[in-house]
């Protein structure tokens, strides 16, 4: 009987999670998938860079996690604005591209702190993504090991 209860809890959790993703983000998309991967990669490379430099701190790590949650909150805001204005996924995706560019920039900065060479094609991709996200400034980008 306990296994069946656990199975039902799992089904409910999946249903609520699916509803939440649908409501907050308008469903899942390739753009959101890329953003999720970049967010995780940025956090992990930030931890690695902090560890290698001897600057790894739990407080900085918690700040980084809070920052990552904020990124997805802003993407949700973009989707909700789309719903009000009837613009499909224009704002959601623009916000996502903005953060994808910032996360990619931070990943490359973390790689640089670890002594890894950064291919020029990645640097070019950052510039293209900045344009798609309407990113005309670098505020908040590249927080290094704190992400």
The first five atom37 places (N, CA, C, CB, O) and aatype in JSON, in Angstrom:
{
  "aatype": [20, 20, 20, 20, 20, 20, 20, 20, 20, 20, 20, 20, 20, 20, 20, 20, 20, 20, 20, 20, 20, 20, 20, 20, 20, 20, 20, 20, 20, 20, 20, 20, 20, 20, 20, 20, 20, 20, 20, 20, 20, 20, 20, 20, 20, 20, 20, 20, 20, 20, 20, 20, 20, 20, 20, 20, 20, 20, 20, 20, 20, 20, 20, 20, 20, 20, 20, 20, 20, 20, 20, 20, 20, 20, 20, 20, 20, 20, 20, 20, 20, 20, 20, 20, 20, 20, 20, 20, 20, 20, 20, 20, 20, 20, 20, 20, 20, 20, 20, 20, 20, 20, 20, 20, 20, 20, 20, 20, 20, 20, 20, 20, 20, 20, 20, 20, 20, 20, 20, 20, 20, 20, 20, 20, 20, 20, 20, 20, 20, 20, 20, 20, 20, 20, 20, 20, 20, 20, 20, 20, 20, 20, 20, 20, 20, 20, 20],
  "atom_mask": [
    [1, 1, 1, 1, 1],
    [1, 1, 1, 1, 1],
    [1, 1, 1, 1, 1],
    [1, 1, 1, 1, 1],
    [1, 1, 1, 1, 1],
    [1, 1, 1, 1, 1],
    [1, 1, 1, 1, 1],
    [1, 1, 1, 1, 1],
    [1, 1, 1, 1, 1],
    [1, 1, 1, 1, 1],
    [1, 1, 1, 1, 1],
    [1, 1, 1, 1, 1],
    [1, 1, 1, 1, 1],
    [1, 1, 1, 1, 1],
    [1, 1, 1, 1, 1],
    [1, 1, 1, 1, 1],
    [1, 1, 1, 1, 1],
    [1, 1, 1, 1, 1],
    [1, 1, 1, 1, 1],
    [1, 1, 1, 1, 1],
    [1, 1, 1, 1, 1],
    [1, 1, 1, 1, 1],
    [1, 1, 1, 1, 1],
    [1, 1, 1, 1, 1],
    [1, 1, 1, 1, 1],
    [1, 1, 1, 1, 1],
    [1, 1, 1, 1, 1],
    [1, 1, 1, 1, 1],
    [1, 1, 1, 1, 1],
    [1, 1, 1, 1, 1],
    [1, 1, 1, 1, 1],
    [1, 1, 1, 1, 1],
    [1, 1, 1, 1, 1],
    [1, 1, 1, 1, 1],
    [1, 1, 1, 1, 1],
    [1, 1, 1, 1, 1],
    [1, 1, 1, 1, 1],
    [1, 1, 1, 1, 1],
    [1, 1, 1, 1, 1],
    [1, 1, 1, 1, 1],
    [1, 1, 1, 1, 1],
    [1, 1, 1, 1, 1],
    [1, 1, 1, 1, 1],
    [1, 1, 1, 1, 1],
    [1, 1, 1, 1, 1],
    [1, 1, 1, 1, 1],
    [1, 1, 1, 1, 1],
    [1, 1, 1, 1, 1],
    [1, 1, 1, 1, 1],
    [1, 1, 1, 1, 1],
    [1, 1, 1, 1, 1],
    [1, 1, 1, 1, 1],
    [1, 1, 1, 1, 1],
    [1, 1, 1, 1, 1],
    [1, 1, 1, 1, 1],
    [1, 1, 1, 1, 1],
    [1, 1, 1, 1, 1],
    [1, 1, 1, 1, 1],
    [1, 1, 1, 1, 1],
    [1, 1, 1, 1, 1],
    [1, 1, 1, 1, 1],
    [1, 1, 1, 1, 1],
    [1, 1, 1, 1, 1],
    [1, 1, 1, 1, 1],
    [1, 1, 1, 1, 1],
    [1, 1, 1, 1, 1],
    [1, 1, 1, 1, 1],
    [1, 1, 1, 1, 1],
    [1, 1, 1, 1, 1],
    [1, 1, 1, 1, 1],
    [1, 1, 1, 1, 1],
    [1, 1, 1, 1, 1],
    [1, 1, 1, 1, 1],
    [1, 1, 1, 1, 1],
    [1, 1, 1, 1, 1],
    [1, 1, 1, 1, 1],
    [1, 1, 1, 1, 1],
    [1, 1, 1, 1, 1],
    [1, 1, 1, 1, 1],
    [1, 1, 1, 1, 1],
    [1, 1, 1, 1, 1],
    [1, 1, 1, 1, 1],
    [1, 1, 1, 1, 1],
    [1, 1, 1, 1, 1],
    [1, 1, 1, 1, 1],
    [1, 1, 1, 1, 1],
    [1, 1, 1, 1, 1],
    [1, 1, 1, 1, 1],
    [1, 1, 1, 1, 1],
    [1, 1, 1, 1, 1],
    [1, 1, 1, 1, 1],
    [1, 1, 1, 1, 1],
    [1, 1, 1, 1, 1],
    [1, 1, 1, 1, 1],
    [1, 1, 1, 1, 1],
    [1, 1, 1, 1, 1],
    [1, 1, 1, 1, 1],
    [1, 1, 1, 1, 1],
    [1, 1, 1, 1, 1],
    [1, 1, 1, 1, 1],
    [1, 1, 1, 1, 1],
    [1, 1, 1, 1, 1],
    [1, 1, 1, 1, 1],
    [1, 1, 1, 1, 1],
    [1, 1, 1, 1, 1],
    [1, 1, 1, 1, 1],
    [1, 1, 1, 1, 1],
    [1, 1, 1, 1, 1],
    [1, 1, 1, 1, 1],
    [1, 1, 1, 1, 1],
    [1, 1, 1, 1, 1],
    [1, 1, 1, 1, 1],
    [1, 1, 1, 1, 1],
    [1, 1, 1, 1, 1],
    [1, 1, 1, 1, 1],
    [1, 1, 1, 1, 1],
    [1, 1, 1, 1, 1],
    [1, 1, 1, 1, 1],
    [1, 1, 1, 1, 1],
    [1, 1, 1, 1, 1],
    [1, 1, 1, 1, 1],
    [1, 1, 1, 1, 1],
    [1, 1, 1, 1, 1],
    [1, 1, 1, 1, 1],
    [1, 1, 1, 1, 1],
    [1, 1, 1, 1, 1],
    [1, 1, 1, 1, 1],
    [1, 1, 1, 1, 1],
    [1, 1, 1, 1, 1],
    [1, 1, 1, 1, 1],
    [1, 1, 1, 1, 1],
    [1, 1, 1, 1, 1],
    [1, 1, 1, 1, 1],
    [1, 1, 1, 1, 1],
    [1, 1, 1, 1, 1],
    [1, 1, 1, 1, 1],
    [1, 1, 1, 1, 1],
    [1, 1, 1, 1, 1],
    [1, 1, 1, 1, 1],
    [1, 1, 1, 1, 1],
    [1, 1, 1, 1, 1],
    [1, 1, 1, 1, 1],
    [1, 1, 1, 1, 1],
    [1, 1, 1, 1, 1],
    [1, 1, 1, 1, 1],
    [1, 1, 1, 1, 1],
    [1, 1, 1, 1, 1]
  ],
  "atom_positions": [
    [[0.82, -1.2, 0.0], [0.0, 0.0, 0.0], [0.87, 1.27, 0.0], [-0.93, 0.0, 1.21], [0.51, 2.26, -0.63]],
    [[2.02, 1.23, 0.72], [2.91, 2.38, 0.79], [3.49, 2.75, -0.56], [4.02, 2.1, 1.75], [3.67, 3.93, -0.86]],
    [[3.8, 1.74, -1.4], [4.34, 2.02, -2.73], [3.33, 2.75, -3.59], [4.78, 0.72, -3.41], [3.68, 3.65, -4.36]],
    [[2.07, 2.36, -3.47], [1.01, 2.99, -4.26], [0.82, 4.45, -3.84], [-0.32, 2.2, -4.1], [0.6, 5.33, -4.67]],
    [[0.91, 4.69, -2.53], [0.8, 6.06, -2.02], [1.93, 6.93, -2.56], [0.82, 6.06, -0.47], [1.72, 8.06, -2.99]],
    [[3.14, 6.37, -2.54], [4.31, 7.09, -3.06], [4.15, 7.37, -4.55], [5.6, 6.3, -2.8], [4.51, 8.45, -5.03]],
    [[3.6, 6.41, -5.27], [3.37, 6.59, -6.71], [2.37, 7.72, -6.94], [2.85, 5.27, -7.34], [2.56, 8.54, -7.84]],
    [[1.31, 7.77, -6.14], [0.32, 8.84, -6.27], [0.91, 10.2, -5.94], [-0.89, 8.56, -5.37], [0.61, 11.19, -6.61]],
    [[1.74, 10.26, -4.91], [2.4, 11.52, -4.56], [3.29, 11.97, -5.73], [3.25, 11.36, -3.26], [3.32, 13.15, -6.07]],
    [[4.0, 11.02, -6.33], [4.85, 11.34, -7.48], [4.04, 11.87, -8.65], [5.63, 10.12, -7.91], [4.45, 12.82, -9.31]],
    [[2.89, 11.25, -8.9], [2.03, 11.71, -10.01], [1.5, 13.11, -9.74], [0.86, 10.74, -10.22], [1.46, 13.95, -10.63]],
    [[1.09, 13.36, -8.49], [0.61, 14.69, -8.14], [1.72, 15.73, -8.26], [0.04, 14.68, -6.72], [1.49, 16.83, -8.76]],
    [[2.9, 15.39, -7.8], [4.04, 16.31, -7.89], [4.35, 16.64, -9.35], [5.28, 15.71, -7.19], [4.62, 17.79, -9.69]],
    [[4.32, 15.62, -10.2], [4.57, 15.84, -11.63], [3.49, 16.72, -12.24], [4.64, 14.49, -12.37], [3.78, 17.61, -13.04]],
    [[2.23, 16.47, -11.87], [1.12, 17.26, -12.39], [1.23, 18.72, -11.96], [-0.22, 16.68, -11.94], [1.05, 19.63, -12.77]],
    [[1.52, 18.95, -10.69], [1.65, 20.32, -10.18], [2.86, 21.01, -10.82], [1.77, 20.32, -8.64], [2.78, 22.17, -11.2]],
    [[3.97, 20.28, -10.93], [5.16, 20.84, -11.57], [4.91, 21.21, -13.02], [6.32, 19.86, -11.48], [5.35, 22.26, -13.48]],
    [[4.2, 20.34, -13.74], [3.88, 20.61, -15.15], [2.98, 21.83, -15.27], [3.2, 19.39, -15.79], [3.17, 22.68, -16.14]],
    [[1.98, 21.92, -14.38], [1.09, 23.07, -14.4], [1.87, 24.35, -14.12], [-0.05, 22.89, -13.37], [1.66, 25.36, -14.78]],
    [[2.76, 24.29, -13.15], [3.55, 25.46, -12.77], [4.43, 25.93, -13.93], [4.42, 25.15, -11.55], [4.49, 27.13, -14.22]],
    [[5.09, 25.0, -14.59], [5.93, 25.35, -15.75], [5.07, 25.95, -16.86], [6.7, 24.11, -16.28], [5.45, 26.93, -17.49]],
    [[3.91, 25.36, -17.09], [3.01, 25.86, -18.13], [2.52, 27.27, -17.8], [1.82, 24.91, -18.31], [2.5, 28.15, -18.66]],
    [[2.11, 27.48, -16.56], [1.59, 28.78, -16.16], [2.69, 29.85, -16.17], [0.95, 28.7, -14.78], [2.49, 30.94, -16.7]],
    [[3.83, 29.53, -15.57], [4.89, 30.53, -15.43], [5.66, 30.8, -16.71], [5.84, 30.1, -14.36], [6.1, 31.92, -16.94]],
    [[5.82, 29.77, -17.55], [6.68, 29.91, -18.72], [5.97, 29.66, -20.05], [7.84, 28.98, -18.6], [6.6, 29.77, -21.1]],
    [[4.7, 29.32, -20.03], [3.99, 29.02, -21.26], [4.38, 27.68, -21.84], [4.22, 30.1, -22.28], [4.31, 27.49, -23.06]],
    [[4.8, 26.77, -21.0], [5.3, 25.47, -21.46], [6.81, 25.51, -21.59], [4.65, 25.06, -22.8], [7.43, 26.56, -21.42]],
    [[7.37, 24.37, -21.91], [8.82, 24.27, -22.04], [9.2, 24.44, -23.49], [9.34, 22.92, -21.5], [8.45, 24.04, -24.38]],
    [[10.35, 25.04, -23.75], [10.82, 25.25, -25.12], [12.32, 25.01, -25.19], [10.48, 26.68, -25.61], [12.99, 24.87, -24.17]],
    [[12.83, 24.98, -26.4], [14.27, 24.83, -26.6], [15.04, 25.98, -25.98], [14.59, 24.73, -28.07], [16.12, 25.78, -25.41]],
    [[14.51, 27.19, -26.08], [15.17, 28.36, -25.51], [15.28, 28.21, -23.99], [14.4, 29.66, -25.87], [16.33, 28.5, -23.41]],
    [[14.21, 27.76, -23.34], [14.25, 27.57, -21.89], [15.19, 26.44, -21.51], [12.85, 27.28, -21.34], [15.85, 26.49, -20.48]],
    [[15.26, 25.41, -22.35], [16.19, 24.31, -22.1], [17.63, 24.78, -22.15], [15.98, 23.19, -23.12], [18.44, 24.4, -21.3]],
    [[17.96, 25.59, -23.15], [19.31, 26.14, -23.26], [19.61, 27.02, -22.05], [19.48, 26.95, -24.58], [20.7, 26.95, -21.48]],
    [[18.65, 27.85, -21.67], [18.86, 28.71, -20.5], [19.13, 27.87, -19.25], [17.63, 29.61, -20.27], [20.03, 28.19, -18.48]],
    [[18.36, 26.82, -19.05], [18.57, 25.96, -17.88], [19.97, 25.34, -17.89], [17.51, 24.85, -17.84], [20.65, 25.33, -16.86]],
    [[20.39, 24.84, -19.04], [21.73, 24.23, -19.15], [22.8, 25.28, -18.86], [21.94, 23.61, -20.55], [23.75, 25.0, -18.13]],
    [[22.66, 26.48, -19.42], [23.66, 27.52, -19.2], [23.69, 27.98, -17.74], [23.39, 28.72, -20.11], [24.76, 28.25, -17.2]],
    [[22.53, 28.05, -17.1], [22.48, 28.44, -15.69], [23.24, 27.42, -14.84], [21.01, 28.55, -15.21], [24.03, 27.79, -13.98]],
    [[22.99, 26.14, -15.1], [23.69, 25.08, -14.35], [25.18, 25.12, -14.64], [23.11, 23.69, -14.69], [26.0, 25.02, -13.72]],
    [[25.55, 25.26, -15.93], [26.97, 25.3, -16.29], [27.67, 26.5, -15.66], [27.13, 25.35, -17.82], [28.8, 26.39, -15.18]],
    [[27.0, 27.65, -15.64], [27.6, 28.83, -15.04], [27.83, 28.62, -13.56], [26.72, 30.06, -15.27], [28.89, 28.97, -13.03]],
    [[26.86, 28.06, -12.88], [27.02, 27.82, -11.45], [28.18, 26.86, -11.19], [25.72, 27.26, -10.84], [29.03, 27.12, -10.33]],
    [[28.21, 25.76, -11.95], [29.27, 24.77, -11.74], [30.65, 25.31, -12.08], [28.98, 23.53, -12.58], [31.61, 25.05, -11.36]],
    [[30.75, 26.07, -13.19], [32.06, 26.64, -13.53], [32.46, 27.72, -12.54], [32.05, 27.21, -14.96], [33.64, 27.92, -12.27]],
    [[31.47, 28.44, -11.99], [31.76, 29.43, -10.95], [32.29, 28.78, -9.69], [30.51, 30.24, -10.63], [33.23, 29.28, -9.06]],
    [[31.69, 27.64, -9.31], [32.17, 26.9, -8.15], [33.59, 26.4, -8.41], [31.22, 25.71, -7.82], [34.45, 26.49, -7.54]],
    [[33.82, 25.85, -9.61], [35.15, 25.33, -9.95], [36.19, 26.45, -9.93], [35.13, 24.65, -11.34], [37.29, 26.28, -9.4]],
    [[35.84, 27.61, -10.52], [36.78, 28.74, -10.54], [37.06, 29.22, -9.12], [36.23, 29.89, -11.4], [38.2, 29.54, -8.78]],
    [[36.03, 29.28, -8.29], [36.21, 29.69, -6.9], [37.08, 28.71, -6.13], [34.87, 29.82, -6.21], [37.92, 29.11, -5.33]],
    [[36.87, 27.43, -6.37], [37.66, 26.39, -5.7], [39.13, 26.48, -6.12], [37.1, 24.99, -6.03], [40.03, 26.4, -5.28]],
    [[39.35, 26.65, -7.44], [40.73, 26.7, -7.94], [41.47, 27.93, -7.44], [40.73, 26.69, -9.47], [42.69, 27.89, -7.24]],
    [[40.75, 29.03, -7.22], [41.41, 30.26, -6.76], [41.44, 30.36, -5.24], [40.7, 31.47, -7.34], [42.02, 31.29, -4.69]],
    [[40.82, 29.4, -4.57], [40.78, 29.43, -3.11], [39.77, 30.42, -2.56], [42.13, 29.76, -2.57], [39.82, 30.77, -1.38]],
    [[38.85, 30.88, -3.4], [37.85, 31.88, -2.99], [36.45, 31.29, -2.87], [37.83, 33.02, -3.98], [35.48, 32.04, -2.84]],
    [[36.33, 29.99, -2.78], [35.02, 29.34, -2.7], [34.43, 29.57, -1.31], [35.13, 27.82, -3.0], [35.03, 29.21, -0.3]],
    [[33.24, 30.18, -1.26], [32.56, 30.47, 0.0], [31.09, 30.09, -0.12], [32.72, 31.98, 0.38], [30.47, 30.31, -1.16]],
    [[30.53, 29.52, 0.94], [29.13, 29.1, 0.9], [28.19, 30.29, 0.75], [28.78, 28.31, 2.17], [27.16, 30.17, 0.08]],
    [[28.51, 31.42, 1.36], [27.67, 32.61, 1.23], [27.6, 33.07, -0.22], [28.2, 33.74, 2.13], [26.53, 33.43, -0.71]],
    [[28.73, 33.05, -0.9], [28.76, 33.42, -2.31], [27.95, 32.43, -3.13], [30.23, 33.48, -2.83], [27.22, 32.82, -4.04]],
    [[28.06, 31.14, -2.8], [27.3, 30.11, -3.5], [25.8, 30.29, -3.33], [27.71, 28.74, -3.02], [25.04, 30.11, -4.28]],
    [[25.37, 30.63, -2.13], [23.94, 30.86, -1.88], [23.45, 32.09, -2.65], [23.67, 31.04, -0.37], [22.33, 32.09, -3.17]],
    [[24.27, 33.12, -2.72], [23.93, 34.29, -3.51], [23.77, 33.89, -4.98], [25.01, 35.39, -3.36], [22.85, 34.35, -5.66]],
    [[24.66, 33.04, -5.46], [24.58, 32.57, -6.84], [23.29, 31.81, -7.11], [25.77, 31.68, -7.15], [22.68, 31.99, -8.16]],
    [[22.88, 30.97, -6.17], [21.62, 30.23, -6.34], [20.44, 31.2, -6.37], [21.44, 29.19, -5.21], [19.54, 31.05, -7.19]],
    [[20.44, 32.18, -5.48], [19.37, 33.18, -5.47], [19.32, 33.93, -6.79], [19.56, 34.17, -4.3], [18.23, 34.22, -7.3]],
    [[20.47, 34.23, -7.34], [20.54, 34.92, -8.63], [19.95, 34.06, -9.74], [21.99, 35.29, -8.97], [19.26, 34.57, -10.63]],
    [[20.21, 32.77, -9.69], [19.67, 31.85, -10.71], [18.15, 31.76, -10.6], [20.3, 30.45, -10.56], [17.46, 31.71, -11.62]],
    [[17.62, 31.75, -9.39], [16.17, 31.74, -9.2], [15.58, 33.02, -9.77], [15.8, 31.59, -7.69], [14.52, 32.99, -10.41]],
    [[16.25, 34.15, -9.54], [15.79, 35.43, -10.08], [15.73, 35.41, -11.6], [16.7, 36.56, -9.61], [14.81, 35.98, -12.19]],
    [[16.69, 34.78, -12.24], [16.69, 34.69, -13.7], [15.39, 34.06, -14.18], [17.9, 33.86, -14.2], [14.74, 34.58, -15.09]],
    [[15.0, 32.94, -13.58], [13.78, 32.27, -14.01], [12.53, 33.05, -13.61], [13.71, 30.87, -13.42], [11.51, 32.96, -14.29]],
    [[12.61, 33.83, -12.53], [11.5, 34.71, -12.17], [11.31, 35.77, -13.25], [11.74, 35.37, -10.8], [10.17, 36.09, -13.61]],
    [[12.41, 36.32, -13.76], [12.31, 37.33, -14.82], [11.77, 36.74, -16.12], [13.68, 37.96, -15.07], [11.01, 37.39, -16.83]],
    [[12.15, 35.5, -16.43], [11.61, 34.84, -17.62], [10.1, 34.65, -17.44], [12.32, 33.47, -17.87], [9.34, 34.83, -18.39]],
    [[9.67, 34.27, -16.23], [8.24, 34.12, -15.96], [7.52, 35.46, -16.11], [8.02, 33.56, -14.53], [6.42, 35.52, -16.66]],
    [[8.14, 36.54, -15.64], [7.55, 37.87, -15.81], [7.39, 38.17, -17.3], [8.44, 38.96, -15.13], [6.36, 38.68, -17.73]],
    [[8.41, 37.85, -18.09], [8.31, 38.05, -19.54], [7.14, 37.3, -20.14], [9.59, 37.61, -20.22], [6.42, 37.83, -20.98]],
    [[6.94, 36.05, -19.71], [5.8, 35.26, -20.21], [4.47, 35.88, -19.79], [5.89, 33.81, -19.71], [3.54, 35.94, -20.59]],
    [[4.38, 36.33, -18.55], [3.13, 36.93, -18.08], [2.83, 38.23, -18.83], [3.2, 37.19, -16.57], [1.67, 38.52, -19.11]],
    [[3.86, 39.01, -19.15], [3.67, 40.21, -19.97], [3.18, 39.8, -21.36], [5.0, 41.02, -20.08], [2.3, 40.45, -21.92]],
    [[3.75, 38.73, -21.92], [3.27, 38.22, -23.21], [1.78, 37.91, -23.15], [4.05, 36.96, -23.62], [1.04, 38.22, -24.08]],
    [[1.35, 37.3, -22.05], [-0.06, 36.95, -21.9], [-0.96, 38.17, -21.88], [-0.26, 36.15, -20.64], [-2.06, 38.15, -22.43]],
    [[-0.5, 39.23, -21.24], [-1.29, 40.46, -21.17], [-1.36, 41.13, -22.53], [-0.69, 41.42, -20.12], [-2.41, 41.61, -22.94]],
    [[-0.23, 41.17, -23.23], [-0.15, 41.88, -24.5], [-0.5, 41.01, -25.71], [1.22, 42.44, -24.68], [-0.67, 41.53, -26.81]],
    [[-0.6, 39.71, -25.51], [-0.93, 38.81, -26.61], [0.19, 38.68, -27.63], [-2.17, 39.27, -27.29], [-0.08, 38.62, -28.83]],
    [[1.42, 38.64, -27.18], [2.58, 38.61, -28.08], [3.24, 37.24, -28.19], [3.59, 39.61, -27.64], [4.45, 37.18, -28.38]],
    [[2.5, 36.16, -28.06], [3.11, 34.84, -28.16], [4.15, 34.67, -27.08], [3.74, 34.62, -29.55], [3.83, 34.69, -25.89]],
    [[5.4, 34.49, -27.48], [6.49, 34.33, -26.52], [7.58, 35.37, -26.74], [7.09, 32.93, -26.62], [8.74, 35.14, -26.39]],
    [[7.22, 36.5, -27.31], [8.21, 37.53, -27.64], [8.99, 38.01, -26.42], [7.52, 38.72, -28.3], [10.22, 37.97, -26.42]],
    [[8.3, 38.44, -25.38], [8.99, 38.96, -24.2], [9.71, 37.85, -23.45], [8.0, 39.67, -23.27], [10.84, 38.03, -23.01]],
    [[9.05, 36.7, -23.29], [9.68, 35.58, -22.59], [11.0, 35.21, -23.25], [8.75, 34.36, -22.55], [12.02, 35.07, -22.58]],
    [[10.97, 35.05, -24.57], [12.18, 34.64, -25.28], [13.24, 35.73, -25.3], [11.85, 34.23, -26.69], [14.43, 35.43, -25.23]],
    [[12.83, 36.99, -25.39], [13.8, 38.09, -25.35], [14.51, 38.13, -24.0], [13.1, 39.44, -25.62], [15.73, 38.29, -23.94]],
    [[13.75, 37.97, -22.93], [14.35, 37.92, -21.59], [15.28, 36.71, -21.49], [13.24, 37.86, -20.49], [16.38, 36.81, -20.95]],
    [[14.83, 35.57, -22.01], [15.66, 34.36, -21.96], [16.95, 34.55, -22.74], [14.88, 33.15, -22.52], [18.02, 34.16, -22.27]],
    [[16.88, 35.16, -23.94], [18.1, 35.4, -24.72], [19.05, 36.33, -23.98], [17.75, 35.98, -26.1], [20.26, 36.14, -24.01]],
    [[18.5, 37.34, -23.31], [19.32, 38.26, -22.52], [20.12, 37.47, -21.48], [18.44, 39.33, -21.83], [21.33, 37.65, -21.35]],
    [[19.44, 36.6, -20.75], [20.12, 35.84, -19.7], [21.01, 34.74, -20.27], [19.1, 35.23, -18.76], [22.02, 34.39, -19.66]],
    [[20.65, 34.18, -21.42], [21.53, 33.19, -22.06], [22.86, 33.86, -22.4], [20.86, 32.61, -23.36], [23.93, 33.29, -22.14]],
    [[22.8, 35.06, -22.98], [24.04, 35.79, -23.31], [24.85, 36.07, -22.05], [23.72, 37.1, -24.05], [26.07, 35.89, -22.04]],
    [[24.19, 36.52, -20.99], [24.91, 36.82, -19.74], [25.51, 35.58, -19.12], [23.98, 37.49, -18.75], [26.64, 35.61, -18.62]],
    [[24.77, 34.47, -19.13], [25.29, 33.23, -18.56], [26.47, 32.72, -19.38], [24.18, 32.16, -18.5], [27.46, 32.25, -18.82]],
    [[26.37, 32.8, -20.71], [27.48, 32.36, -21.56], [28.72, 33.22, -21.32], [27.08, 32.41, -23.05], [29.84, 32.71, -21.26]],
    [[28.52, 34.52, -21.17], [29.64, 35.41, -20.86], [30.27, 35.02, -19.53], [29.16, 36.89, -20.82], [31.5, 34.97, -19.41]],
    [[29.45, 34.75, -18.53], [29.96, 34.36, -17.22], [30.69, 33.01, -17.27], [28.82, 34.3, -16.2], [31.71, 32.83, -16.61]],
    [[30.16, 32.08, -18.06], [30.83, 30.77, -18.23], [32.22, 30.98, -18.81], [29.99, 29.83, -19.14], [33.19, 30.37, -18.35]],
    [[32.33, 31.83, -19.84], [33.64, 32.06, -20.45], [34.58, 32.78, -19.47], [33.5, 32.89, -21.75], [35.78, 32.49, -19.44]],
    [[34.04, 33.7, -18.68], [34.88, 34.36, -17.66], [35.37, 33.35, -16.63], [34.09, 35.48, -16.96], [36.53, 33.38, -16.23]],
    [[34.49, 32.45, -16.22], [34.9, 31.41, -15.27], [35.97, 30.51, -15.88], [33.69, 30.57, -14.84], [36.93, 30.13, -15.21]],
    [[35.8, 30.18, -17.16], [36.81, 29.38, -17.84], [38.14, 30.1, -17.9], [36.35, 29.04, -19.25], [39.19, 29.49, -17.7]],
    [[38.1, 31.41, -18.17], [39.32, 32.2, -18.18], [40.01, 32.21, -16.83], [39.01, 33.62, -18.6], [41.24, 32.15, -16.75]],
    [[39.23, 32.28, -15.75], [39.8, 32.24, -14.4], [40.46, 30.9, -14.12], [38.72, 32.52, -13.36], [41.38, 30.81, -13.3]],
    [[39.98, 29.86, -14.8], [40.58, 28.53, -14.62], [41.73, 28.29, -15.59], [39.51, 27.45, -14.79], [42.35, 27.23, -15.56]],
    [[42.01, 29.28, -16.46], [43.11, 29.14, -17.41], [42.74, 28.43, -18.69], [44.23, 28.42, -16.76], [43.63, 28.03, -19.45]],
    [[41.45, 28.26, -18.96], [41.01, 27.57, -20.18], [40.92, 28.58, -21.33], [39.64, 26.87, -19.96], [40.41, 29.68, -21.14]],
    [[41.4, 28.21, -22.51], [41.26, 29.1, -23.66], [39.8, 29.14, -24.12], [42.19, 28.64, -24.83], [39.09, 28.13, -24.04]],
    [[39.35, 30.29, -24.59], [37.97, 30.46, -25.04], [37.99, 30.64, -26.56], [37.28, 31.68, -24.33], [38.6, 31.59, -27.06]],
    [[37.32, 29.75, -27.31], [37.3, 29.86, -28.78], [36.63, 31.17, -29.22], [36.56, 28.66, -29.4], [35.65, 31.61, -28.62]],
    [[37.15, 31.77, -30.27], [36.61, 33.04, -30.75], [35.16, 32.89, -31.22], [37.47, 33.6, -31.89], [34.39, 33.84, -31.14]],
    [[34.78, 31.71, -31.7], [33.41, 31.51, -32.16], [32.43, 31.64, -30.99], [33.26, 30.12, -32.83], [31.29, 32.08, -31.18]],
    [[32.84, 31.27, -29.79], [31.99, 31.43, -28.61], [31.85, 32.92, -28.29], [32.57, 30.66, -27.39], [30.77, 33.38, -27.94]],
    [[32.94, 33.66, -28.41], [32.89, 35.11, -28.17], [31.94, 35.78, -29.17], [34.31, 35.72, -28.27], [31.21, 36.7, -28.82]],
    [[31.97, 35.31, -30.43], [31.07, 35.85, -31.44], [29.62, 35.49, -31.13], [31.45, 35.32, -32.84], [28.72, 36.31, -31.32]],
    [[29.39, 34.28, -30.64], [28.03, 33.85, -30.29], [27.47, 34.72, -29.17], [28.03, 32.37, -29.85], [26.27, 35.03, -29.16]],
    [[28.31, 35.12, -28.24], [27.86, 36.0, -27.15], [27.32, 37.3, -27.72], [29.01, 36.28, -26.15], [26.27, 37.79, -27.29]],
    [[28.04, 37.88, -28.68], [27.61, 39.14, -29.28], [26.28, 38.98, -30.01], [28.67, 39.66, -30.25], [25.42, 39.85, -29.92]],
    [[26.1, 37.87, -30.73], [24.84, 37.62, -31.43], [23.7, 37.49, -30.43], [24.94, 36.33, -32.3], [22.63, 38.07, -30.62]],
    [[23.93, 36.73, -29.36], [22.89, 36.53, -28.35], [22.55, 37.83, -27.62], [23.32, 35.47, -27.34], [21.4, 38.06, -27.25]],
    [[23.55, 38.68, -27.41], [23.29, 39.97, -26.78], [22.31, 40.76, -27.64], [24.6, 40.76, -26.57], [21.41, 41.43, -27.11]],
    [[22.48, 40.7, -28.95], [21.58, 41.4, -29.86], [20.16, 40.85, -29.79], [22.1, 41.31, -31.27], [19.2, 41.61, -29.82]],
    [[20.02, 39.53, -29.71], [18.69, 38.91, -29.64], [17.99, 39.23, -28.33], [18.8, 37.41, -29.81], [16.76, 39.3, -28.28]],
    [[18.76, 39.43, -27.28], [18.18, 39.71, -25.97], [18.03, 41.19, -25.69], [19.0, 39.09, -24.91], [17.63, 41.57, -24.6]],
    [[18.37, 42.03, -26.67], [18.29, 43.46, -26.45], [19.27, 43.92, -25.39], [16.89, 43.86, -26.06], [19.01, 44.9, -24.69]],
    [[20.39, 43.22, -25.28], [21.37, 43.49, -24.23], [22.33, 44.57, -24.69], [22.14, 42.21, -23.85], [23.31, 44.29, -25.38]],
    [[22.04, 45.81, -24.31], [22.93, 46.89, -24.7], [23.82, 47.35, -23.57], [22.12, 48.06, -25.21], [24.51, 48.36, -23.67]],
    [[23.8, 46.58, -22.47], [24.73, 46.87, -21.38], [25.15, 45.57, -20.73], [24.1, 47.83, -20.33], [24.55, 44.53, -20.97]],
    [[26.17, 45.64, -19.91], [26.7, 44.44, -19.28], [26.4, 44.39, -17.79], [28.2, 44.34, -19.5], [27.03, 43.63, -17.06]],
    [[25.45, 45.2, -17.31], [25.14, 45.19, -15.89], [24.66, 43.82, -15.48], [24.09, 46.27, -15.54], [23.76, 43.25, -16.1]],
    [[25.24, 43.3, -14.44], [24.85, 42.0, -13.92], [25.54, 40.85, -14.6], [23.39, 41.83, -14.06], [25.44, 39.71, -14.14]],
    [[26.23, 41.11, -15.68], [26.9, 40.02, -16.39], [28.24, 39.75, -15.76], [27.08, 40.36, -17.88], [28.9, 40.63, -15.2]],
    [[28.63, 38.51, -15.86], [29.98, 38.14, -15.46], [30.27, 38.32, -14.0], [30.95, 38.9, -16.24], [31.15, 39.1, -13.63]],
    [[29.53, 37.63, -13.17], [29.81, 37.74, -11.74], [30.8, 36.7, -11.29], [28.54, 37.62, -10.95], [31.05, 36.56, -10.09]],
    [[31.36, 35.98, -12.24], [32.45, 35.04, -11.94], [32.07, 33.97, -10.96], [33.62, 35.78, -11.43], [31.01, 33.36, -11.08]],
    [[32.94, 33.73, -9.99], [32.78, 32.63, -9.05], [31.56, 32.78, -8.17], [34.0, 32.5, -8.2], [31.18, 31.82, -7.48]],
    [[30.95, 33.92, -8.16], [29.77, 34.09, -7.31], [28.52, 33.53, -7.95], [29.57, 35.55, -6.99], [27.46, 33.56, -7.33]],
    [[28.61, 33.03, -9.17], [27.43, 32.5, -9.84], [27.41, 31.01, -9.83], [27.34, 32.98, -11.24], [26.48, 30.4, -10.35]]
  ]
}
